[in-house]
Amino acid sequence: MLTSDRLAAAEAQEFTEVLADSPCRLFAGVTRDGSVWEYRSIIVRDDADLRRPVRERLDRDGYSLTEQREYADPGVMFGRAVERVYR
């Protein structure tokens, strides 16, 4: 379930697979071009259990971080979010 304006805009990307969906904390999916798009609250650490499916996909398929941005977003926990794209 996408909860913020930024996440709602991401629906237009038409994800081919959802890797993680935890409202107000984390959303990650595989886009039509094959990249992995992740949007998460700053409270979610890289090693969090919540991110396990994302980490597994990134490791298995050899993805690298290509973009990272941070946003003020009242729709996520602690009001700050990180957007990452892996290719």
KEDREN-812448 format. One record per residue: residue number from 1; residue in three letters; x, y, z of N, C-alpha, C in turn. Coordinates in steps of 0.02 Angstrom, whole numbers, always signed. Example, Ala and Ser with C-alpha at 12.3 -4.5 7.8 and 13.67 -1.06 7.14 Angstrom:
<recs>
nr,rest,nxx,nyy,nzz,caxx,cayy,cazz,cxx,cyy,czz
1,ALA,+660,-284,+390,+615,-225,+390,+660,-165,+390
2,SER,+642,-112,+354,+684,-53,+357,+645,+2,+394
</recs>
This chain:
<recs>
nr,rest,nxx,nyy,nzz,caxx,cayy,cazz,cxx,cyy,czz
1,MET,+42,-59,+0,+0,+0,+0,+45,+62,+0
2,LEU,+39,+103,-51,+77,+164,-55,+43,+218,-14
3,THR,+81,+254,+27,+50,+298,+75,+64,+372,+66
4,SER,+116,+392,+33,+132,+463,+28,+123,+487,-44
5,ASP,+126,+552,-54,+120,+579,-121,+174,+552,-167
6,ARG,+235,+548,-141,+291,+523,-182,+279,+450,-201
7,LEU,+255,+411,-156,+242,+341,-170,+183,+334,-218
8,ALA,+133,+376,-209,+75,+374,-254,+97,+388,-326
9,ALA,+142,+435,-334,+168,+450,-401,+205,+390,-430
10,ALA,+235,+350,-388,+273,+292,-411,+228,+238,-441
11,GLU,+165,+238,-423,+120,+188,-450,+119,+189,-527
12,ALA,+131,+247,-555,+132,+254,-628,+188,+213,-660
13,GLN,+237,+193,-621,+293,+153,-647,+272,+81,-662
14,GLU,+214,+61,-637,+189,-7,-650,+242,-59,-633
15,PHE,+250,-72,-571,+299,-121,-548,+281,-191,-572
16,THR,+332,-227,-594,+320,-296,-616,+322,-344,-557
17,GLU,+352,-321,-502,+355,-362,-442,+364,-316,-381
18,VAL,+327,-330,-329,+335,-294,-266,+379,-336,-220
19,LEU,+433,-306,-197,+481,-342,-154,+465,-331,-80
20,ALA,+440,-271,-63,+424,-256,+7,+371,-201,+7
21,ASP,+323,-208,+53,+270,-159,+59,+248,-155,+131
22,SER,+275,-108,+167,+259,-98,+237,+240,-24,+246
23,PRO,+175,-11,+249,+152,+59,+251,+190,+103,+301
24,CYS,+206,+161,+279,+240,+213,+318,+313,+197,+333
25,ARG,+337,+139,+310,+406,+121,+323,+446,+105,+260
26,LEU,+419,+62,+217,+459,+39,+160,+415,+15,+103
27,PHE,+433,+35,+42,+405,+6,-18,+462,-5,-66
28,ALA,+465,-64,-97,+517,-78,-147,+487,-124,-200
29,GLY,+505,-110,-262,+480,-151,-316,+527,-150,-376
30,VAL,+515,-196,-421,+552,-200,-484,+511,-164,-536
31,THR,+542,-116,-570,+507,-77,-621,+509,-113,-688
32,ARG,+469,-87,-735,+466,-119,-801,+534,-121,-836
33,ASP,+578,-74,-821,+644,-75,-853,+694,-120,-816
34,GLY,+670,-155,-763,+712,-202,-728,+750,-174,-669
35,SER,+747,-109,-658,+781,-81,-600,+740,-93,-537
36,VAL,+773,-87,-480,+739,-93,-415,+732,-23,-387
37,TRP,+670,-5,-371,+654,+60,-342,+634,+49,-270
38,GLU,+666,+86,-225,+653,+79,-153,+638,+148,-123
39,TYR,+588,+151,-81,+569,+212,-46,+556,+193,+26
40,ARG,+594,+223,+72,+587,+202,+141,+599,+259,+190
41,SER,+570,+251,+248,+581,+299,+302,+654,+294,+323
42,ILE,+681,+349,+348,+750,+348,+371,+760,+302,+431
43,ILE,+705,+282,+463,+710,+236,+521,+729,+165,+499
44,VAL,+717,+148,+436,+730,+81,+411,+804,+75,+391
45,ARG,+840,+35,+429,+912,+27,+416,+925,-22,+358
46,ASP,+984,-18,+329,+1002,-63,+274,+996,-136,+294
47,ASP,+1012,-151,+357,+1012,-221,+379,+947,-243,+413
48,ALA,+894,-202,+408,+830,-218,+440,+799,-281,+409
49,ASP,+767,-321,+450,+731,-381,+425,+680,-362,+371
50,LEU,+650,-305,+379,+601,-280,+332,+629,-276,+261
51,ARG,+693,-263,+255,+727,-256,+190,+756,-321,+163
52,ARG,+748,-376,+198,+779,-439,+177,+763,-456,+104
53,PRO,+699,-454,+82,+686,-471,+12,+721,-424,-38
54,VAL,+728,-362,-19,+763,-313,-62,+837,-331,-65
55,ARG,+868,-341,-8,+939,-359,-7,+953,-423,-46
56,GLU,+909,-472,-38,+919,-536,-73,+917,-526,-148
57,ARG,+870,-486,-173,+865,-473,-245,+927,-435,-269
58,LEU,+947,-385,-233,+1005,-345,-252,+1068,-388,-255
59,ASP,+1077,-429,-204,+1137,-472,-202,+1135,-526,-256
60,ARG,+1077,-557,-263,+1071,-613,-311,+1083,-591,-382
61,ASP,+1056,-533,-400,+1060,-511,-470,+1114,-459,-483
62,GLY,+1154,-442,-432,+1211,-398,-442,+1194,-325,-455
63,TYR,+1142,-300,-426,+1123,-230,-434,+1172,-184,-398
64,SER,+1178,-123,-424,+1218,-70,-393,+1174,-9,-383
65,LEU,+1186,+28,-329,+1150,+90,-316,+1170,+141,-369
66,THR,+1120,+170,-403,+1134,+219,-455,+1106,+288,-438
67,GLU,+1055,+291,-396,+1025,+355,-377,+1003,+352,-304
68,GLN,+1010,+408,-270,+986,+413,-201,+967,+485,-186
69,ARG,+908,+493,-157,+883,+560,-138,+849,+554,-71
70,GLU,+848,+609,-34,+813,+611,+30,+760,+665,+26
71,TYR,+701,+650,+55,+644,+695,+52,+614,+705,+121
72,ALA,+583,+764,+131,+538,+773,+187,+472,+742,+164
73,ASP,+444,+697,+203,+382,+663,+185,+342,+647,+247
74,PRO,+290,+684,+262,+251,+671,+322,+213,+605,+319
75,GLY,+212,+572,+261,+178,+508,+254,+218,+448,+277
76,VAL,+280,+459,+296,+321,+403,+320,+342,+416,+392
77,MET,+363,+363,+427,+385,+370,+496,+443,+419,+501
78,PHE,+441,+462,+550,+491,+513,+564,+495,+568,+511
79,GLY,+449,+568,+463,+442,+624,+417,+498,+633,+367
80,ARG,+544,+586,+361,+599,+589,+312,+603,+523,+276
81,ALA,+612,+526,+210,+616,+466,+170,+677,+467,+125
82,VAL,+700,+408,+108,+755,+399,+62,+729,+360,+2
83,GLU,+743,+386,-58,+725,+352,-120,+790,+326,-150
84,ARG,+790,+262,-169,+850,+234,-201,+829,+196,-264
85,VAL,+873,+199,-314,+864,+161,-375,+926,+119,-385
86,TYR,+916,+56,-400,+971,+9,-412,+964,-19,-482
87,ARG,+1020,-24,-516,+1020,-53,-584,+1076,-104,-589
</recs>
